[in-house]
Amino acid sequence: MATFLQPDKIVKVQIGSHEMTINQKIIPDNLVAKKDIASYVKKGDKMKPCAKLNNGSGKPKGITVHNTGDIKVSSGTNAAEQYTRATYNGNMSGVVVHFYVWHREIWQNLDESERGWHAADGSTRRTDHRGNKTGGNLDTIAIECIGPDSESEDTVAKLVAYLCKKHGLDPKYDVYTHNYWMYGKDDIASGARKNCPIYILPHWNQFLETVNKYFASVANMGKTLYKVQCGAFTVKSNAENLKAKLIKEGFSDAYIVYANKLYKVQVGAFSEKSNAENLQNDLKKKGYNTFISQAAQ
């Protein structure tokens, strides 16, 4: 029976009214291949580049979005953990990315300052969206969205928005498809082009619109947000029922946050406490028992 990985650290991130959990399992610098894995990773070689992005500065110049196939997994785990485990075990043919995303599960394999092996552009740089020289492997953070799943894609959009805000990137210019690096503006080679992210490419502009929506919601990151909580449940279906009831009664921004083993039903996320108090009064008139929750964005 497979031994599932356990994260070394769990990081919780707030994107507007949405909470993301990032399971960090960073590949250690001293992990070496136990077999020949790829042309650039032979037995005894390091399992990752062990180098910093952007000429050693560690500051990413962009984010590259990939798609990989969904997989069947054993009970008790998920595809993001299994892809991470396959990377550790040398079963990914040398591919090393920063994040795997499956539904709401996020597993981080590389520090955001590290180079990965994901863009198939070697050590080359080509013209980026800003007209400068950038390399997919050399300069960007890689996110693998697992399978043709709308929930996974939405989580990736949130993650991209968060990383853009954290690293001073602009979603309009600094988010790339995998095939951009395989076939950039100034690439006049064979014309080979990687059809990736295969599931997102047909609606790439729509995906970027979603990223921009979430990016706008992290504009207040670091500030305190006030949320009106209407209930907390150990059973998820009870929380979903309350959320559906709230939406039906006109509170369309009701959502569920899972924290401390409870499914918490909340409405709104305000930088001004007075706005939360006004909403709380409206909910009380409808008969809801509420209190204002306060959290750092």
C-alpha angles and dihedrals in degrees: 000000000000118000108228120223121250119213117250089214136009117213122193117206128188118217106183104296093346126091122208126196118209117198106207118208102158114194106243119239091238097054108117133189116264091201140014104290105169140347087271097039114058127171108295094021123123114272093228136029093262090211136113126249124252102027093317097309093108092221111129118229095199149342124255119207120209137178124217130179124275116246138200113250137189121266111275099037142061139226095262091056092045094051088049090050091048089053091053090048094050096247099124098080091245097308112142120177134175099235140020116197127194118169102311094337117108124184120185117207102172134038110254090245094057132094118241138194106244115100099068089224096111112207096330130121126206138177111299130202090277095051094254129115115267136160126213094220095031101048115013140080113237125220122186114204106202117224134335093299125141094208091052090049092050091051089050090052090053091047092050090050092050093048092047090053093044095050100035095251127148117228089212093063111011105056117091141185118233091244091059089073093041091053112016129175094268097038107115095163126109096323091241109161130187110225093220140168078032098180097040099041095080089062101024095138090052089051090053090051089056090049090052091050091055091041089058089053092057093054087103095048109148093030127101118262125201118215130182112231119204102177148346124215140181089210114068095209090060090055091047091052091052092046091052090049092051092049091049089054092054103269093121096169094064113132142166126245120191112213136144089008092300132111103226120199111212137170126210133349115230134180089204115064091209090065090054090048091053090051091047090055091052091051093048090054087058090054100258122144104225144167133188116254118205124203139163112250 
